[in-house]
Every structure is written in C-alpha cells, then in structure tokens.
Amino acid sequence: MTRQLAPHPSVKPKRPPGQDGKVPRRRWTARTRRDFFVFLAMALPNLVLIAVFTYRPLFSNIYYSTLDWTLGSPTATVVGLANYATFFNSNDAPKVLGTTAVFTLVTVGGSMILGLLVALALNAKVRGTTFARSAVFAPYVLSGVGVGLVWLFIFDPGYGVLAWLLRGIGQQSPQWINDPQLSLVMVILVYVWKNLGYCAVVYLAGLQSLPQEVMEAASLDGANGFRRFVSISLPLLSPTTFFLLITTMLSSLQAFDLIRIMTPLGTGTSTLIYEAYLQAFGAYNRAGYSAAISVVLFAILLVITVLQLRFVERKVHYS
C-alpha cells in the first residue's frame, strides 16, 4: 500500500489559474501577433475610408456652418451660430420643416402599409408569384432620375398621359407641377410607388420565416386568417417592422433625386435636404447657410435614430 506524504509547510500548493481572483494575463504570443496584424490588415482600409469619406466631411460641414461663405469665394467670415439663428428665424423655416415632416411621415407610412399588403398577396401559393415579386421590386432598383422623368411625362398637365386620359372623359388635368400642394402630392405618390417594393420584399422574407407550427396551432384552435394575422403575425413581424421603420425614415429624410427631377424649383416640395441644395447651388450660393441646414438635418436624423433604438425597440419581439 502506497502512503502519500503531506507537503512541507514551506511549499505553497499551486492554484489553478483564476482561483486567486485575478484574471490571468494573456500572453502576447506569435499567433496572437499574427491574428492582430491580420485583423488590422482587414479592418484598417475600411476604417480609413470611413474616416476620410464620412467623418471628415461631417466635421468639415459643421465647421462650414459657422462661416459666412459664398460658394466660390476665396474668403469667409466666422459668424458662429448666426446661420442657425437666421434659418430658424426666417419665414421659410416652418414651411421647410413642415414639408419635410409631411413628406417623411406619408412616404414611410404609405410604403410600409402598402408593402405589407403586397407581401401578404405575394406570400400566397399561386402561379406567377415569382414574376410578380420581380415586377414589384423592379422600381426600387431603377434610377431615381429615370423614374422621375417618366412620371413627369405622365403627370404633365399639357401633353402627359394622365392629361390625355382625363381629356378623353371630358375632364381637365390638375396643375400637378405648378400647384405647390399638388406637386408635393405628386412627388409623394411617385416616391411611395418606387419604394414599396423594398418594403414588400423585406416583409415577404419576414412572413416566410414565421413558425408554421404556431400558425397551424392557432388554426386548429379556431382562429380565422385575420385573427392569426393580428395576434400572431404582426407581433412576430415586429423586428422586420422596426428595421423598415429606421431604414425607410432615414431614406425619406434624405430623398433628393425625385424632388430634383420632378420639381426643379422646389415649389411646394422644398424639404431640408433640397433647401440646402438650393441655398448652396441655386441662385444664392450661400454655402455656409446651406451647411447649417445640413447640420440641422443631421441632428434630426441622429435624434430620430436614437429615439427609435431607445424606445421603439422595447416593443420588438425577437423570439
């Protein structure tokens, strides 16, 4: 029988790493160095591009907003927050902010609601759904300039297709382009038509990922299609809705191409981003004032995104 001897009192027993409450230091081995340099080689070009083409223009624009600078002039005067005060105290500020709010809310709501309805129709197992999905999504990938030119021809009150159809039934075409209220309606209709395909495809992907066993169990319990949609599908689609809410709102606040093509003077359609364009590259050449309007738009985008992530995400069901 083997007898185990007790350790000498002067010999301290070895403890496994981490039992003394201290986190063991990670050794800088050759493999660790190699992994670090591989990560640096992969990430550094992207970080440099983001810094050069995103953050540098952002901070430069914030600096330009503090200048009284005419575009093309070699000199500028530092005026601090005077450009912001001029914008918010001007008569155009409520109109521009109101137009931006109306355009954003209507286009986001219209695109998401119609996109969900189209997704429900495309989710049905009938013939021709593949072609229908392609046809619905096609306008989203088309050039905004091309789409604007085509719809401008349709809405033209003199020789447009819509005017020709209305004359055929004895009606006069509305002045879509010259009336400030109708021009905003015209641009909203075209923007919703162009972007609902994106919402439809994203919602369709969400619908097809829903657990079918839950739907079948609800059907066996006697729930009809509308009840299953309201009580089960909509809550489970909340991550998709949250994603679309953020992306479509940011896209609508930055919509430019359709407004530029269909209403070059911004009559009734002067949103924040288009007002910044007109002030810098229109008849005014007020680059500093335009930069201040751009900073206001950036602040609005930042606040909306933070609020959505902070409060709206609480209503999202991820499981």
Disulfide bonds with the S-S distance in Angstrom:
none
